[in-house]
């Protein structure tokens, strides 16, 4: 195989950018994007692999994940991971490890998901990639929550929240706040749940984010109503009344899937 020329790299970057821009369109054709990326790889097959090749493979994997084909997605992520490791491209390796972890998370394989996210976290901490570290902490927190370890899930989310605030990453801050709020809600600590969810909603409205707003607003309304009912019940009991109330239905909590794209150029 030959080395890439400057023109080769520019062509690869141009095609990759076109597909990435296509992906910003909510109505983009996923199959067309995969086809375009594969064409770029075919044009590049006579040269040695470069980080752009790994980026293309990783993006194909992300598109297959969106399409629900997790097995095919895993194949492309693993190919990307192999190249990033051969190139000793630590940031690309961490991002791809994170994407593989998300696939295992989606499949319910929490042990493997935890393994890959922890590998990504180790790299991001060693290399000082703060936004990557915060996302890794968030993903690990959601896995711990799914395993029933809410205490450590909150610990990891608070660490993620601290980093997102330090680097002024508003979207990450909002996601961390909302997940902390949901955990407190599930634990029955409605006051803290309301505090964190309101903070998350304030960020969403201030920066005009869209994802998750309805879910958070609905949970705030639900918590507010429940707190009002608790206050009325307590007031009634203080007057000497008796309560014949059955157990309330558990609120269904939706934990947003952590964002896998970190918004960093490789």
N, C-alpha and C positions, 0 to 999 in steps of 0.2 A: 504493500500500500504506500501511497505517496503522502507527502505533507500537504496541508491546506495552503493555498496561495491567499494573498490578501483579498483578491476578488472573490475566491470561493467563500471565505468567511463573511464577506459583505452580502453575498447572495443568500447565504444561510440565515444571517441575521434579519435580512429584509423579509424573507418568507416567514420566518418565525414571528416577527413583529406583526405581519399582516394577520396571522392566525390569532395572535394574542389580542389584537384590536377587534377581530371578529368576535372573540369570546366575550367582549364587553357588551355586545348586543344581546339583550335578553332573548331575542328570537332567532339567534344564530343557529345554523344547521350543523349539528354535531358530527354527522357522518361526513359532511363536506369538509369540515375542519380536519377530521382524521385523514381523509383522502389527501388533502393539501399537505399535511405534515409528512405523510408517507412519501409523497412525491419528492419532498425536499431530501429525505433520507436516501432515496434511490439516486438522486443526483449526486449525492455525497459519498456513495458507497466505495469509490475507488481511493478515497483518502483516509488517513488515520482519523480516529475519533477525536472530537474536540468537545468542549463543554456545551457548545450549541447543540450538538447531536444528543447529548444527554438531556438537555432541556426539552428538546423536541419529543424524545421518548417519554419523559416525565409528563409532558403536557398531553400526549396521547393517552397515557394512563389516567390522567385526571378526567379527560373527556369520556373514556370508557366507564369510569366510576359514575359520572353523571348519568350515563345511559343505563346504569344498573348492571353492566357486565363486569363484575368484580374480578373474575378469573383472568380475563383479558387485560384488565387494568393492572393486575398484579404482575403479569408477564412484562409489561412495558416499564413499570416502576423498577422491577428487579434489573432489567437491562440498563436502565438509567443509573441505578445505584452502582452497578459494576463499573461503568465508565467513570463516574465521579470518583470512585475509590482508586481506579487506575491512574487518574489524573491528579489524585490527592487534592481534589476540590472539596474542601471541608463543608462549605456552606451548602453546595449542591447536595452533598451526601446527607446533611442534616435535614434538608427540606424533603428529600426523597424518603428518608427513613420515616419522617412524619407522615407523609402520604401513605406509605405502606401500613403504618400504625392505624391510620384512619380506616383503611380497608378492613383490617382485622377487627377494629372497633365496630364497624357496621355489621360484620358477620357474627358478632357476639363472642369472638375469641379474645377475651379480655387479657389473658396472660401474654399472648403474643403481641397484642396491641401495646400493652404496658412495656414490654421488652423493647420494641422499636421506638416508642416515644422516649424512653429513658436513654437509649443510645443517642437519639437526636439531642436531648437535653444536655448530655455530657459534652457533645461537640460544641453546641452553642455556648455553653458556659466556658469551655476552654478557649474558644476563639473570640469570646466577647460579643457575640451576636445577640444583643439584648431583646430585640423584638422576637427573634426565634425562640429564645429562652422563655419568654413570657407565654408564647403560644404552646410550647411544649408543656409548661407547668399547667396550663389550662386543660390540655388534652389529658394529662395524667390525672388531674383532679376529677374530670368526668368519668374516667375509668374507675377511680377509687370510689366515686359515688355509686356507680353501677354495681360495684362489689360490696356495697353496704357500709363503706368506711367514710361516713359524712364528716367526721372530725378531721381526718387528714385531707379530705377533699377541700374543705374550707381553708385549711392551712395553705395548700398549693394555690388555691384561687386568690387568697390574700397576697401571696408572693407575686403572682402574675399581675394583680391589680397594682401593686406597688411599682413594678417595672413599667407597666403601660403608662402610669402617671409620670414616672421619671422621664420617659422618652416622648411624652405628650402624644401618645397614640390613642386618640379618642374612641375609635371603633373598638379596639381591644379593651379599653377601659369599660366601655358600655357592656360588652359581652361578659366580662368578669363580674361587674356589678350585678347584672341580671342573674347570672348563675349562682352567685352568693345569695341573692335574694330568694331564689327558688329553693335552695337548700334550707335556709332558715324557715321558709314557709312550710316545707315538708316536716321540719322538726317541731313545728308548732310555735315557733318564736315569731309571732306575727308582727310585732313592733319592728324588729330588725329587718324582717322581710320587706315590710313597707318602706323602710328607710332606703335600703339598697335598690329596690325596684324603682322608687321615685327618682333616685339619683341617676339610674340608667335611663329612665324616660326623659329626664331633663337634657341629657346628652343627645339622645335621639332627636328631640325636638330642636335643640339649638343648632345641631349640625345637619339637620334634615336627613337623617338616616331613615331607611324604610323597613328593612328586615327586622322582624320581631316586635314592632311597635304595638300591634293589635294584641298580641299575646301578653305583653307586659301590662298594657292598659287594662285588659280584662282581669289579670291577676290582682292588680292594684284595687280595682273595683270590688273584687271578691273578698280580698283581705279587709278592706275598709268596711264592707257590710258585715263581715264576721266580727270585727272588733266592736262595731256598734251593737250587734246582737249580744256579745259578751258583756258589754257595759250595761245594757238594759237588764240582762239576766242577773248580773251582780247586784244591781240596784234593787231589783225585785226581791232577791234573796235576803238582802239587808233589811228589808221591810218585814221579813218573817214569812215570805211565801215559800212554797215548795215547788220543785221542778220535776216534771214527768216528761223528760226529753230523752229520746233515744240517741244513740251515737250518730253523729253527723257523717255524711259521706265524705270520703277522702277526696281532696282536690287533686285532680290530675295535673301533674307538673310536667311541663315541657322544657327539657334542657336543650338549648340550641346547640347544634353541632358546631364544634369549634372551627373557625376558619382555617383552611389548610394553606391558602395562598398568603404569603407574608408580605407581598408588596415590595420585595427587594429584587433589584436586578442582579443576575448572576454574573 
